[in-house]
């Protein structure tokens, strides 16, 4: 199974970052042969965030090799027909480089109420949307009657470049998220989890997929890991942990990769041993250090691990 490592751009650490700095960074990632770039989704936020579909559509024209995706797109804030058309167009024009990972939105998020969606409905809306979008990507004259969405005799063109449409990876570490991945997902992309939780989650997804008469491919398990390099783990933690949302039940060190190149590489290898093969690394610390951080990651982690398997 192939190990692949990409970079996530989530909330930017400053509101003063200029467009050219963002685009220069993206160009630099591709020059380093980074596998993919991923962006988070936050409609309502006081922090600087870029709308993911707009951003990915813009940079797709600049990129020639890198794949790109969402980590994760808050699906119930969107209309499934409009989103299916947007993603199909983007996948078609990029010749199959789009990989959307989706989620329901966090409990504390203001995105759902901002667009008039009841949080209690988000899971059922998401399930309907996945089914409907897949049909729109693969069928003509689609008629669908759900609780939240209905279409009659609907066809969208162009079809996505990827034969069955972009693979939908599902985020979340709850039992409901694992069950949804087994029932409906093409892969699992999780964050803020220990290696033990990854191993347990993969086993649960396999069981739920079997119960649903499905199979999730063995190399479709991914983890998002915040990272920061420094001469000592303590120094790395002091800087990197400032941008990490803590878990009350687990030390931050259990789901981050802070320290020397050897220590960061060892953390990723521990997740590989737990069953994950796809990784999205999120740079921490000040923005003006991200380029250097990713350069170290490419040299000391991406190249050794992607060529070793």
Number of C-alpha atoms within 10 A of each C-alpha: 10 12 17 20 25 23 24 22 20 21 18 16 16 12 11 8 13 9 8 9 12 14 14 11 14 20 15 15 22 18 12 15 14 23 20 22 23 24 26 20 22 22 17 14 11 9 13 15 20 18 13 21 18 10 11 20 19 13 14 19 10 13 17 11 15 20 20 26 24 24 28 25 24 23 23 26 20 17 13 23 18 12 15 25 20 16 22 26 19 23 24 20 17 20 13 18 21 30 21 20 27 26 23 24 23 12 8 7 15 15 20 23 11 12 13 9 15 11 18 8 12 18 18 14 23 22 16 19 23 17 13 22 21 17 20 25 25 15 15 13 13 17 15 17 11 12 9 11 14 15 14 10 9 15 19 19 12 14 21 27 20 16 11 13 23 25 17 20 25 28 28 22 17 11 12 11 21 25 20 21 26 27 22 20 26 19 23 30 25 28 18 21 21 20 22 13 16 24 16 13 24 23 14 17 25 21 18 21 21 14 13 13 10 16 19 21 10 13 16 19 24 27 26 23 24 22 24 30 27 17 11 13 17 12 15 20 22 13 16 23 19 11 14 13 9 14 12 7 6 12 11 19 14 14 24 26 27 30 22 19 20 11 16 22 19 14 22 25 17 15 24 21 13 18 22 25 24 23 25 24 24 21 25 25 20 13 15 11 12 16 16 11 18 25 16 16 24 20 12 16 21 25 16 12 19 14 10 9 10
